[in-house]
Amino acid sequence: MSTGLGASPRARLTFGMWHSESQELLKDSGMDWTLVQPTYFMQNLLWQAENIVLRWRLL
């Protein structure tokens, strides 16, 4: 299951609470499970595309 960093029943953001609820349901299901909490996605670097192409580096 892919979930969000900061997922917790005590999260301040609704999104974090939703992820936490899903995680707990999965844990309680009796199935084998693995939680993946990525912290950054490649699409977040699209704004850097020009720098990467022209200078081969991030700003």
mmCIF file of the C-alpha atoms, coordinates in Angstrom:
data_MODEL
# 
_entry.id   MODEL 
# 
loop_
_atom_site.group_PDB 
_atom_site.id 
_atom_site.type_symbol 
_atom_site.label_atom_id 
_atom_site.label_alt_id 
_atom_site.label_comp_id 
_atom_site.label_asym_id 
_atom_site.label_entity_id 
_atom_site.label_seq_id 
_atom_site.pdbx_PDB_ins_code 
_atom_site.Cartn_x 
_atom_site.Cartn_y 
_atom_site.Cartn_z 
_atom_site.occupancy 
_atom_site.B_iso_or_equiv 
_atom_site.pdbx_formal_charge 
_atom_site.auth_seq_id 
_atom_site.auth_comp_id 
_atom_site.auth_asym_id 
_atom_site.auth_atom_id 
_atom_site.pdbx_PDB_model_num 
ATOM 1  C CA . MET A 1 1  ? 0.000  0.000   0.000   1.00 0.00 ? 1  MET A CA 1 
ATOM 2  C CA . SER A 1 2  ? 1.328  3.416   -0.896  1.00 0.00 ? 2  SER A CA 1 
ATOM 3  C CA . THR A 1 3  ? 0.563  5.903   1.828   1.00 0.00 ? 3  THR A CA 1 
ATOM 4  C CA . GLY A 1 4  ? 1.650  9.368   2.832   1.00 0.00 ? 4  GLY A CA 1 
ATOM 5  C CA . LEU A 1 5  ? 4.546  10.452  4.956   1.00 0.00 ? 5  LEU A CA 1 
ATOM 6  C CA . GLY A 1 6  ? 3.179  11.674  8.273   1.00 0.00 ? 6  GLY A CA 1 
ATOM 7  C CA . ALA A 1 7  ? 0.152  9.394   8.285   1.00 0.00 ? 7  ALA A CA 1 
ATOM 8  C CA . SER A 1 8  ? -0.970 9.197   11.879  1.00 0.00 ? 8  SER A CA 1 
ATOM 9  C CA . PRO A 1 9  ? -4.171 9.211   13.948  1.00 0.00 ? 9  PRO A CA 1 
ATOM 10 C CA . ARG A 1 10 ? -2.768 12.422  15.457  1.00 0.00 ? 10 ARG A CA 1 
ATOM 11 C CA . ALA A 1 11 ? -2.017 14.057  12.093  1.00 0.00 ? 11 ALA A CA 1 
ATOM 12 C CA . ARG A 1 12 ? -3.042 17.680  11.812  1.00 0.00 ? 12 ARG A CA 1 
ATOM 13 C CA . LEU A 1 13 ? -4.123 17.328  8.206   1.00 0.00 ? 13 LEU A CA 1 
ATOM 14 C CA . THR A 1 14 ? -7.184 15.379  7.098   1.00 0.00 ? 14 THR A CA 1 
ATOM 15 C CA . PHE A 1 15 ? -5.110 13.686  4.400   1.00 0.00 ? 15 PHE A CA 1 
ATOM 16 C CA . GLY A 1 16 ? -2.738 12.293  7.040   1.00 0.00 ? 16 GLY A CA 1 
ATOM 17 C CA . MET A 1 17 ? -5.641 11.005  9.127   1.00 0.00 ? 17 MET A CA 1 
ATOM 18 C CA . TRP A 1 18 ? -7.209 9.311   6.063   1.00 0.00 ? 18 TRP A CA 1 
ATOM 19 C CA . HIS A 1 19 ? -3.955 7.543   5.266   1.00 0.00 ? 19 HIS A CA 1 
ATOM 20 C CA . SER A 1 20 ? -3.648 6.471   8.877   1.00 0.00 ? 20 SER A CA 1 
ATOM 21 C CA . GLU A 1 21 ? -7.166 5.030   8.897   1.00 0.00 ? 21 GLU A CA 1 
ATOM 22 C CA . SER A 1 22 ? -6.426 3.056   5.728   1.00 0.00 ? 22 SER A CA 1 
ATOM 23 C CA . GLN A 1 23 ? -3.183 1.750   7.208   1.00 0.00 ? 23 GLN A CA 1 
ATOM 24 C CA . GLU A 1 24 ? -4.898 0.585   10.377  1.00 0.00 ? 24 GLU A CA 1 
ATOM 25 C CA . LEU A 1 25 ? -7.660 -1.159  8.417   1.00 0.00 ? 25 LEU A CA 1 
ATOM 26 C CA . LEU A 1 26 ? -5.028 -2.972  6.392   1.00 0.00 ? 26 LEU A CA 1 
ATOM 27 C CA . LYS A 1 27 ? -3.057 -3.983  9.498   1.00 0.00 ? 27 LYS A CA 1 
ATOM 28 C CA . ASP A 1 28 ? -6.216 -5.286  11.169  1.00 0.00 ? 28 ASP A CA 1 
ATOM 29 C CA . SER A 1 29 ? -7.332 -7.212  8.053   1.00 0.00 ? 29 SER A CA 1 
ATOM 30 C CA . GLY A 1 30 ? -5.217 -10.275 8.781   1.00 0.00 ? 30 GLY A CA 1 
ATOM 31 C CA . MET A 1 31 ? -3.566 -10.051 5.354   1.00 0.00 ? 31 MET A CA 1 
ATOM 32 C CA . ASP A 1 32 ? 0.157  -9.717  4.835   1.00 0.00 ? 32 ASP A CA 1 
ATOM 33 C CA . TRP A 1 33 ? 0.969  -6.074  4.190   1.00 0.00 ? 33 TRP A CA 1 
ATOM 34 C CA . THR A 1 34 ? 3.734  -3.645  3.352   1.00 0.00 ? 34 THR A CA 1 
ATOM 35 C CA . LEU A 1 35 ? 3.422  0.112   3.731   1.00 0.00 ? 35 LEU A CA 1 
ATOM 36 C CA . VAL A 1 36 ? 5.431  2.350   1.414   1.00 0.00 ? 36 VAL A CA 1 
ATOM 37 C CA . GLN A 1 37 ? 5.692  5.996   2.430   1.00 0.00 ? 37 GLN A CA 1 
ATOM 38 C CA . PRO A 1 38 ? 7.482  7.871   -0.341  1.00 0.00 ? 38 PRO A CA 1 
ATOM 39 C CA . THR A 1 39 ? 8.731  11.300  0.572   1.00 0.00 ? 39 THR A CA 1 
ATOM 40 C CA . TYR A 1 40 ? 9.223  12.751  -2.906  1.00 0.00 ? 40 TYR A CA 1 
ATOM 41 C CA . PHE A 1 41 ? 8.118  11.976  -6.441  1.00 0.00 ? 41 PHE A CA 1 
ATOM 42 C CA . MET A 1 42 ? 9.946  12.605  -9.708  1.00 0.00 ? 42 MET A CA 1 
ATOM 43 C CA . GLN A 1 43 ? 7.047  14.689  -11.051 1.00 0.00 ? 43 GLN A CA 1 
ATOM 44 C CA . ASN A 1 44 ? 7.893  17.208  -8.320  1.00 0.00 ? 44 ASN A CA 1 
ATOM 45 C CA . LEU A 1 45 ? 11.073 17.922  -10.258 1.00 0.00 ? 45 LEU A CA 1 
ATOM 46 C CA . LEU A 1 46 ? 9.341  18.909  -13.515 1.00 0.00 ? 46 LEU A CA 1 
ATOM 47 C CA . TRP A 1 47 ? 9.843  22.583  -12.697 1.00 0.00 ? 47 TRP A CA 1 
ATOM 48 C CA . GLN A 1 48 ? 13.588 21.831  -12.799 1.00 0.00 ? 48 GLN A CA 1 
ATOM 49 C CA . ALA A 1 49 ? 13.492 20.198  -16.256 1.00 0.00 ? 49 ALA A CA 1 
ATOM 50 C CA . GLU A 1 50 ? 15.097 23.118  -18.089 1.00 0.00 ? 50 GLU A CA 1 
ATOM 51 C CA . ASN A 1 51 ? 17.979 23.337  -15.598 1.00 0.00 ? 51 ASN A CA 1 
ATOM 52 C CA . ILE A 1 52 ? 18.546 19.603  -15.783 1.00 0.00 ? 52 ILE A CA 1 
ATOM 53 C CA . VAL A 1 53 ? 18.635 19.635  -19.589 1.00 0.00 ? 53 VAL A CA 1 
ATOM 54 C CA . LEU A 1 54 ? 20.812 22.741  -19.927 1.00 0.00 ? 54 LEU A CA 1 
ATOM 55 C CA . ARG A 1 55 ? 23.084 22.470  -16.898 1.00 0.00 ? 55 ARG A CA 1 
ATOM 56 C CA . TRP A 1 56 ? 22.798 18.854  -15.722 1.00 0.00 ? 56 TRP A CA 1 
ATOM 57 C CA . ARG A 1 57 ? 22.025 19.990  -12.174 1.00 0.00 ? 57 ARG A CA 1 
ATOM 58 C CA . LEU A 1 58 ? 19.263 21.087  -9.853  1.00 0.00 ? 58 LEU A CA 1 
ATOM 59 C CA . LEU A 1 59 ? 19.049 24.598  -8.540  1.00 0.00 ? 59 LEU A CA 1 
# 
